Amino acid sequence: MSVRLRLLGTGVGMVTLAVVIVGYYMTVQQRETFEQELENKAGLVLAAMAVPCLNALASNRIEDLDLTVEEFQLSMGRTADVEWLSVLDTRNRIVGHTDETMYGRLAKDDFSLKASESPDGLVRVVHEDGGRAMLVSLPLVTRVKDLPGIRWGTILARLGMQRADAEMEATIRTNVRLLVLFAFITALLLFFMVERMILRPMAELTRAAHDLGQGDLSARTGLTGSSEVARLGSTFDRMASQLEQHTHHLEHLVDERTSELEASNTTLRRTAEQLTEANEKLEELARTDALTGLFNRRYLKETLQYYFALARRGGRPIALAMLDVDHFKLYNDTHGHPAGDEVLKGVAETMRERVRSTDIPCRYGGEEFAILFPDTDVREAYNVAEFLRQKLEDRPFPNEETQPGGALTVSIGVAGLDPDLRDPVELIQRADAALYRAKAQGRNCTVLNE
């Protein structure tokens, strides 16, 4: 075999090896990119579904989940590569599914069990006969200030990766063609170099190729003439010019895409901030009484249940006071509901000012209020309640001289945790019973139910 063919074979072999290495690296990078894009898409899908599903679960409107899942399947499911979407409650029961036959079943697969136990979202890629798929999850949790979050369930989705894999394979095929073309051109250049064996033109060509490889896109051979080496140098110069133009064009495109991406990220951040603000407003509305600004009855029951369980496990004290405005119906009938509302606002204001920062004042309903005393002995709670009663008696209210006794007063019943209490409702009943005793004793007093 001639030296020319040996050199040519060596050059082609080296180029082929480089093509294989570059092709493998590009394949790995592209696979990771496609999977990351699909994972990001899955995160957006779950984030979009989390708000309506969380509201439905938190409000115990399970029937709304089917409508939410159905709307999602019609409007977004196909375009997002979503094969199915499922909503689990805290007992791993399916309360919403794009497949109606799955409703009401227990999710016993490994991924569902781990997702329901995990405080964060999970991502898993599975390989099956039909191809690859991505399983994703997101916990549905509401947050209450100074309290642990309440988990209402988990949302799961399965995204098919067939389209992503097909796109990746098409991209790989295109890259292989380009790499083969590059290998062919390089081998052709080697052939011309070996064919002529002219040292100076080859040195110029080598120098220009080296400079271009180091990133100098302005490198040129400067060779002219009709010889094969000269034409090779001219061809190299044209390729370098096209590469330089193409590189500048790519840099321009990258700048444009970067600007577009930054604008999209800004829009996404703004949307996320709006969603966060909306969630905070919903949480505030769900736990706050609109008239007085105090916590409402629902929040009292949820918080009492939490502190009751905490007290039972840790042997810590807890107390509850029920407060009722004396002769409020008479005041309302005499001066009208707007005046009565102002009285309720004044009572709420005094409660916020006079109770301790650790206490939880609530409006229980109508003219009745409640105060939860975490980690507080019943005697200490009684002292706070009596102090509050005196402050309310001393506070001037409009037209209070028309009330019996010439002042607007309140009656308060206080009860604490007892070993025989089995349920938070019983603590409310004990405090309510003490309140009725205060009413029976002539009102405007505080009664302790020991």
KAVEN-V967164 format. One record per residue. RES is the residue in one letter. PSI is psi as a letter, one per 20 degrees, with the letter a starting at -180 (999 if undefined). Layout:
res->RES psi->PSI
res->RES psi->PSI
//
This chain:
res->M psi->p
res->S psi->q
res->V psi->h
res->R psi->g
res->L psi->h
res->R psi->g
res->L psi->g
res->L psi->g
res->G psi->g
res->T psi->g
res->G psi->g
res->V psi->h
res->G psi->g
res->M psi->g
res->V psi->g
res->T psi->g
res->L psi->g
res->A psi->h
res->V psi->g
res->V psi->g
res->I psi->g
res->V psi->g
res->G psi->g
res->Y psi->g
res->Y psi->g
res->M psi->h
res->T psi->g
res->V psi->g
res->Q psi->g
res->Q psi->h
res->R psi->g
res->E psi->h
res->T psi->g
res->F psi->g
res->E psi->h
res->Q psi->g
res->E psi->g
res->L psi->h
res->E psi->g
res->N psi->g
res->K psi->g
res->A psi->g
res->G psi->g
res->L psi->h
res->V psi->g
res->L psi->h
res->A psi->h
res->A psi->h
res->M psi->i
res->A psi->g
res->V psi->g
res->P psi->h
res->C psi->g
res->L psi->g
res->N psi->g
res->A psi->g
res->L psi->g
res->A psi->h
res->S psi->j
res->N psi->k
res->R psi->m
res->I psi->h
res->E psi->h
res->D psi->h
res->L psi->h
res->D psi->g
res->L psi->g
res->T psi->g
res->V psi->g
res->E psi->g
res->E psi->g
res->F psi->g
res->Q psi->h
res->L psi->g
res->S psi->h
res->M psi->h
res->G psi->g
res->R psi->g
res->T psi->h
res->A psi->j
res->D psi->k
res->V psi->o
res->E psi->h
res->W psi->q
res->L psi->p
res->S psi->q
res->V psi->p
res->L psi->q
res->D psi->a
res->T psi->i
res->R psi->j
res->N psi->k
res->R psi->p
res->I psi->o
res->V psi->i
res->G psi->p
res->H psi->q
res->T psi->h
res->D psi->o
res->E psi->h
res->T psi->i
res->M psi->i
res->Y psi->p
res->G psi->i
res->R psi->r
res->L psi->p
res->A psi->o
res->K psi->j
res->D psi->r
res->D psi->g
res->F psi->g
res->S psi->g
res->L psi->g
res->K psi->h
res->A psi->h
res->S psi->h
res->E psi->h
res->S psi->p
res->P psi->i
res->D psi->r
res->G psi->q
res->L psi->q
res->V psi->p
res->R psi->p
res->V psi->p
res->V psi->q
res->H psi->p
res->E psi->r
res->D psi->h
res->G psi->i
res->G psi->a
res->R psi->q
res->A psi->q
res->M psi->p
res->L psi->p
res->V psi->q
res->S psi->q
res->L psi->p
res->P psi->q
res->L psi->o
res->V psi->p
res->T psi->q
res->R psi->p
res->V psi->p
res->K psi->p
res->D psi->j
res->L psi->q
res->P psi->q
res->G psi->q
res->I psi->o
res->R psi->p
res->W psi->i
res->G psi->a
res->T psi->q
res->I psi->p
res->L psi->q
res->A psi->q
res->R psi->p
res->L psi->p
res->G psi->q
res->M psi->j
res->Q psi->g
res->R psi->g
res->A psi->g
res->D psi->h
res->A psi->g
res->E psi->g
res->M psi->g
res->E psi->h
res->A psi->g
res->T psi->g
res->I psi->g
res->R psi->g
res->T psi->g
res->N psi->h
res->V psi->g
res->R psi->g
res->L psi->g
res->L psi->h
res->V psi->g
res->L psi->g
res->F psi->g
res->A psi->g
res->F psi->g
res->I psi->g
res->T psi->g
res->A psi->h
res->L psi->g
res->L psi->g
res->L psi->h
res->F psi->g
res->F psi->g
res->M psi->g
res->V psi->h
res->E psi->g
res->R psi->h
res->M psi->l
res->I psi->o
res->L psi->g
res->R psi->g
res->P psi->h
res->M psi->h
res->A psi->g
res->E psi->g
res->L psi->g
res->T psi->g
res->R psi->g
res->A psi->g
res->A psi->g
res->H psi->g
res->D psi->g
res->L psi->h
res->G psi->h
res->Q psi->j
res->G psi->j
res->D psi->n
res->L psi->i
res->S psi->j
res->A psi->p
res->R psi->q
res->T psi->h
res->G psi->j
res->L psi->p
res->T psi->q
res->G psi->a
res->S psi->i
res->S psi->r
res->E psi->h
res->V psi->g
res->A psi->g
res->R psi->h
res->L psi->g
res->G psi->h
res->S psi->g
res->T psi->g
res->F psi->g
res->D psi->g
res->R psi->g
res->M psi->g
res->A psi->h
res->S psi->g
res->Q psi->h
res->L psi->g
res->E psi->g
res->Q psi->g
res->H psi->h
res->T psi->g
res->H psi->h
res->H psi->g
res->L psi->g
res->E psi->h
res->H psi->g
res->L psi->g
res->V psi->g
res->D psi->g
res->E psi->g
res->R psi->h
res->T psi->g
res->S psi->g
res->E psi->g
res->L psi->g
res->E psi->g
res->A psi->g
res->S psi->g
res->N psi->h
res->T psi->g
res->T psi->g
res->L psi->g
res->R psi->g
res->R psi->g
res->T psi->g
res->A psi->g
res->E psi->g
res->Q psi->h
res->L psi->g
res->T psi->g
res->E psi->g
res->A psi->g
res->N psi->g
res->E psi->h
res->K psi->g
res->L psi->g
res->E psi->g
res->E psi->g
res->L psi->h
res->A psi->h
res->R psi->j
res->T psi->p
res->D psi->p
res->A psi->h
res->L psi->g
res->T psi->i
res->G psi->i
res->L psi->r
res->F psi->q
res->N psi->a
res->R psi->h
res->R psi->g
res->Y psi->h
res->L psi->g
res->K psi->g
res->E psi->g
res->T psi->h
res->L psi->g
res->Q psi->g
res->Y psi->g
res->Y psi->h
res->F psi->g
res->A psi->h
res->L psi->g
res->A psi->h
res->R psi->h
res->R psi->g
res->G psi->j
res->G psi->k
res->R psi->q
res->P psi->q
res->I psi->q
res->A psi->q
res->L psi->p
res->A psi->p
res->M psi->p
res->L psi->p
res->D psi->p
res->V psi->p
res->D psi->p
res->H psi->k
res->F psi->h
res->K psi->h
res->L psi->g
res->Y psi->g
res->N psi->g
res->D psi->h
res->T psi->g
res->H psi->i
res->G psi->q
res->H psi->h
res->P psi->g
res->A psi->h
res->G psi->h
res->D psi->h
res->E psi->h
res->V psi->g
res->L psi->h
res->K psi->g
res->G psi->g
res->V psi->g
res->A psi->h
res->E psi->g
res->T psi->h
res->M psi->g
res->R psi->h
res->E psi->h
res->R psi->h
res->V psi->r
res->R psi->r
res->S psi->h
res->T psi->i
res->D psi->q
res->I psi->n
res->P psi->q
res->C psi->q
res->R psi->o
res->Y psi->h
res->G psi->p
res->G psi->c
res->E psi->j
res->E psi->p
res->F psi->r
res->A psi->q
res->I psi->p
res->L psi->p
res->F psi->n
res->P psi->q
res->D psi->l
res->T psi->p
res->D psi->q
res->V psi->h
res->R psi->g
res->E psi->h
res->A psi->h
res->Y psi->g
res->N psi->g
res->V psi->g
res->A psi->g
res->E psi->h
res->F psi->g
res->L psi->g
res->R psi->g
res->Q psi->g
res->K psi->h
res->L psi->h
res->E psi->h
res->D psi->h
res->R psi->p
res->P psi->p
res->F psi->q
res->P psi->p
res->N psi->k
res->E psi->i
res->E psi->i
res->T psi->i
res->Q psi->q
res->P psi->p
res->G psi->i
res->G psi->j
res->A psi->q
res->L psi->p
res->T psi->r
res->V psi->q
res->S psi->q
res->I psi->p
res->G psi->p
res->V psi->p
res->A psi->q
res->G psi->r
res->L psi->p
res->D psi->q
res->P psi->h
res->D psi->j
res->L psi->p
res->R psi->i
res->D psi->q
res->P psi->h
res->V psi->h
res->E psi->h
res->L psi->h
res->I psi->g
res->Q psi->h
res->R psi->g
res->A psi->h
res->D psi->h
res->A psi->h
res->A psi->h
res->L psi->g
res->Y psi->h
res->R psi->h
res->A psi->h
res->K psi->g
res->A psi->h
res->Q psi->j
res->G psi->j
res->R psi->r
res->N psi->l
res->C psi->r
res->T psi->p
res->V psi->p
res->L psi->p
res->N psi->n
res->E psi->999
//
